[in-house]
Amino acid sequence: MSAIDKAKNKGQELGGKAKEAVGNVTGDKSTENEGKGDQVKSNLKDAGEKIKDAFKD
């Protein structure tokens, strides 16, 4: 996994956590759920990159 991909995935994960926190504080379930979704997408991308790396070795 390239460092750029790791950074993008981490950025998406942190952005998702921030959205989730804002949604939680404001009571906006839509924003909270969107943040959780962003985190899931980031985790899936990260897992896909790790699988690709495993087959490269």
LOROPA-982522 format. One record per residue: residue in one letter; x, y, z of N, C-alpha, C in turn. Coordinates in steps of 0.2 Angstrom, whole numbers, padded with zeros to 4 digits, always signed. Atoms other than C-alpha are relative to their C-alpha. Example, Ala and Ser with C-alpha at 12.3 -4.5 7.8 and 13.67 -1.06 7.14 Angstrom:
! LOROPA-982522
A+0004-0006+0000+0062-0022+0039+0004+0006+0000S-0004-0006-0001+0068-0005+0036-0004+0005+0003
This chain:
! LOROPA-982522
M+0004-0006+0000+0000+0000+0000+0004+0006+0000S-0004-0006+0001+0007+0017-0005-0002+0004+0006A+0001-0005-0005+0009+0030+0008-0005+0005-0002I+0005-0004+0002-0002+0041-0002-0007-0003+0001D+0007+0004-0002-0017+0028-0001-0001+0000+0007K+0001+0001-0007-0014+0026+0017-0002+0007+0003A+0002-0007-0002-0015+0045+0020-0007+0002-0002K+0007-0002+0003-0031+0047+0009-0005-0004+0005N+0005+0004-0004-0039+0032+0019+0000+0003+0007K+0000-0003-0007-0034+0040+0036-0004+0006+0000G+0003-0007+0001-0040+0057+0030-0008-0001+0000Q+0007+0002+0001-0057+0049+0025-0003-0002+0007E+0002+0002-0007-0058+0040+0042-0001+0005+0005L+0000-0005-0005-0054+0055+0052-0006+0005-0001G+0005-0005+0002-0066+0066+0042-0007-0004+0002G+0006+0004-0002-0079+0052+0045-0002+0001+0008K+0001-0001-0007-0076+0053+0064-0002+0007+0002A+0002-0007-0001-0078+0072+0064-0007+0001-0002K+0007-0001+0002-0094+0071+0055-0005-0004+0005E+0003+0004-0005-0100+0057+0067-0001+0004+0006A+0000-0004-0007-0096+0068+0082-0004+0006-0001V+0004-0006+0001-0104+0084+0074-0007-0002+0000G+0007+0002+0000-0120+0074+0071-0002-0002+0006N+0002+0002-0007-0120+0067+0088-0001+0006+0005V+0000-0006-0004-0117+0084+0096-0007+0004-0002T+0006-0004+0002-0131+0092+0086-0006-0003-0001G+0006+0004+0000-0143+0078+0086-0002-0002-0007D+0001+0002+0007-0142+0076+0067+0002-0007-0002K-0002+0007+0001-0143+0058+0064+0002-0001-0007S-0002+0001+0007-0141+0060+0045+0008+0001+0000T-0007-0002+0001-0124+0068+0047+0004-0005+0004E-0003+0006-0004-0119+0055+0061+0001-0006-0004N+0000+0006+0004-0124+0041+0049+0005+0001-0006E-0005-0001+0006-0114+0049+0035+0007-0001+0002G-0006+0001-0003-0099+0050+0046+0002-0007+0001K-0002+0007-0001-0100+0032+0051+0001-0004-0007G-0001+0003+0007-0102+0027+0032+0007+0002-0003D-0007-0002+0002-0086+0037+0028+0005-0004+0003Q-0005+0004-0003-0077+0027+0041+0000-0007-0003V+0000+0007+0003-0083+0010+0034+0003+0000-0007K-0003+0000+0007-0078+0015+0016+0007+0000+0001S-0007-0001-0001-0061+0020+0023+0003-0007+0002N-0002+0007-0002-0059+0003+0032+0000-0005-0006L+0001+0004+0006-0065-0006+0016+0006+0001-0005K-0006-0002+0005-0052+0003+0005+0006-0002+0003D-0007+0002-0003-0038+0000+0018+0000-0008+0000A+0000+0007+0001-0043-0019+0018+0002-0002-0007G-0001+0002+0007-0043-0020-0001+0008+0002-0001E-0007-0001+0001-0026-0012-0001+0005-0005+0003K-0004+0005-0004-0019-0024+0012+0000-0007-0004I+0000+0006+0004-0025-0038+0001+0004+0000-0006K-0004-0001+0006-0017-0031-0014+0007-0001+0001D-0007+0001-0002-0001-0030-0005+0002-0007+0002A-0001+0007-0001-0002-0048+0001+0002-0004-0006F-0001+0004+0006-0003-0054-0017+0006+0003-0004K-0006-0002+0003+0012-0043-0022+0006-0003+0002D-0006+0003-0003+0024-0051-0010+0000-0007-0002
